């Protein structure tokens, strides 16, 4: 049975209202003053509170203020009893958080109607809270699942890969992987699905699963541009075929990707990108000059899924010993600074150039970037990989 807390310092009012409400089947708990009322409210978590405005000590406004500040009671419907009928008084009460007013002398019929309406609203609010908590739990579990797919830092005889993934407050669409195509060739890619939420995450996971299992038709996984073109065929949001039957679920979402294949014997990196920020290459020249920006590895191109029949291009570069590649999603630079200006890719490249010997940890790089952000957290998922060609192996 729903409990109603009645707070009033006048014994006659308490008795009259308690009996009227009990006759309707409500479980009534009474408090003689504001302090006692607050203690009881925290203890029983009532479905509705009826409270007199004018009481000695803690008055009704202060009781209302503390109730609405409490995380456990903020949705509790609060009826304020008052002999004040002025508009200004009602404004004060509403600003404090009162949900309803009853003017004294109290009409019992009106009281019962307001109580019924208030309890309906309280029930709806609590149902919504439970649903919200359940949704947050499911989103958190989904985010945890995505993170279990991501590979741990990678160390091999001739190269190493460090990783950093910071999910945003919302479920996002970042995903990355690296896998051996044969004994000599390692594929490395990073996906960033548009938007936030379950749809973005599922799109990213779908791409991840296709690539991880090498299930793309008409593609050569050692030739990055063929992989991107095959993905663009499969994930056309406006085309339905036997490979894209689920695309209506993604609701015209698209994704960016950077995909590269590294040959260990030759140190050749072959790469292609679709709408993704270019990877940043730091070589020994940059380390010696200690000046110019890192070399971008990527082309201006359209993301996957926007238009059919897009041609992508593979490019190759020989990586010198002691070179480093940073691969990342746009979450690390796509934000506004304190003065309201876009920070941007160029600014992030300058940040990397400040450390040509690449001694900073990935966590330090993220921390330095976040200092320019006008909010405490990043709006988007943030992925940052550092691929290092070890000099002592050549």
C-alpha positions, 0 to 999 in steps of 0.5 A: 500500500502506498504511504503518504506522509502528512507534515503539520504542526496543528493537531486538528488539521493532522487528525482531519486530514489523516481520517479523510485519507485513511477512509480512502484506503491510504496508509498515512504517516504523520509528523508534527514538524518539519524536522521530524517529517524529513527524518520520516521521509528519508526512512519510509520513502513515501509515495506522496508528501502533504506539508504545511507551509507555516510551521515553527523551525523548519517550515514547509518551504525548507522541507520541500527544498530538502526533499527535492534535493534528495536523490531518493526523494526528488520525484516524490509528489509534494503538496504544500498546504498554505493560507497564502493565496497570492501569486507571488507566494505560489511562484516562491513555492513552485521555485522551491519544488512544490508540485501542487498547492492546497489553500486553507481552509482545505476542501476534502474533495479537492484534497483527495483529487490532488492526492490521486493525481499526485500518486499517479504522477509519482508512480509514473516517475518511479517507473521511468526511473526504473526504466532509465536505471535498467537502460543505463545498466544495459548500455554499460554492459554493452560498452563493457562488451565492446571493450572485450572485443578490443585487442590488448597492447601488442608486442612482436619481435619487430614492432609494438602497438600500444592502445588507449580507449576511453568510451564517452558517457554514451555508448559509441561506435569506436572499434579497432583490431590488428590481426595477422594475415600470414606470417609476415603481414599484419592488418591494423584498422580503426573504425568510427561509426557515426552518432552514439547509442546502440545503433552506432555500437552495433554497426561498429561491431558488425564491421569488426566481426566481418573483418576479424573473420575475413568474411568480406566478398570480393576483397583482398585483405592485403590490399586495403582499398579492396577492403574498403570498397567491399565494405562500402558495397555491404553497408550501403544504407540505401541498397538492399541485397543479400549482404545488406539485409540488416542495413535498415536497422542502422537507419542510414548510419555510416562509418569511417575507417583507416585500414593498413597492412604492415609487411614485417620483412620489408617494413612497407605499410600499405594503407587506405582510409574512408573519411577517417582522420589520417594517421600521423607518422613520426620519423627520425627526420622529425625527431632530429629537426624537432620542428615540422608536423608529422607526416599524414597517412590518409586521403580525403575520401568519403565514409563507408555507406554514403554512396555506392560505387566509390573508388578508394586508393591504397598507398604505400610507405616504407617505414624507417627504423625507429619510426612511430605511427599514431592512429586515432579517432576524431574524438581526441581532437574534435571538440571546442576549446574554452574560448569556443573555437574548434581545436582540430586535427592540426592542433593535435598534430602539433601536440604530437610534434612537441614530443618527437622522441615519442616518450609521452605515454598515451595517457599523457597525450590524452591528458594534454589534449583534454586540457584544451577541452572546455568540458571535463570529458570528451563528447565522443569515444576516443581511440588512440593507437601508437605503432612503433617500429623498433630500431634495434631489430634492423 
